[in-house]
Amino acid sequence: MPEIVLSRAVIDTNVLFEGLTKQGGASGLIIDAWLEGLFRACVSNALAYEYVDVLSRKLSETRWRKLRPVLGTLLAQAELVIVYYSWRPISPDPGDEHIIDCAMNAGAPVVTYNVQDFRLAKETLGLVVMNPVEFITYLAKTPDQTS
């Protein structure tokens, strides 16, 4: 299993959506930190497609048109993770399986509001799972490691 590096993270879609659509809060700080290069977001093809799918469906056409370039910038700064091995099924939510695969292949923690959905992966695979406040707190205490 790869070593976990907390200056890298897999950002769940629920965190991305909230960070792009609500003022303030931990999710917004995570998006700002991602844009500033304070950590490296790890994204697989499946996760990138999910980001686009969820935002394009849940936002009005006007808001999606405004946020699409921001998402493009975020994805351009992300580290593409090739999923060589899958640990399925491990989550009670089948929609989270690709996030676990991405995180395990990247050796990076998952940042999510749905911590409970990742409990089994945490217990059996050693996956590191953090909520947004925990991740922001960690970033605030850690010197810049992205260089």
Secondary structure as UniProt FT lines:
FT   TURN            6..7
FT   STRAND          8..11
FT   HELIX           13..21
FT   HELIX           25..36
FT   STRAND          40..43
FT   HELIX           45..58
FT   HELIX           61..77
FT   STRAND          79..80
FT   HELIX           94..96
FT   HELIX           97..106
FT   STRAND          110..111
FT   HELIX           115..118
FT   HELIX           119..125
FT   STRAND          129..130
FT   HELIX           132..141
//
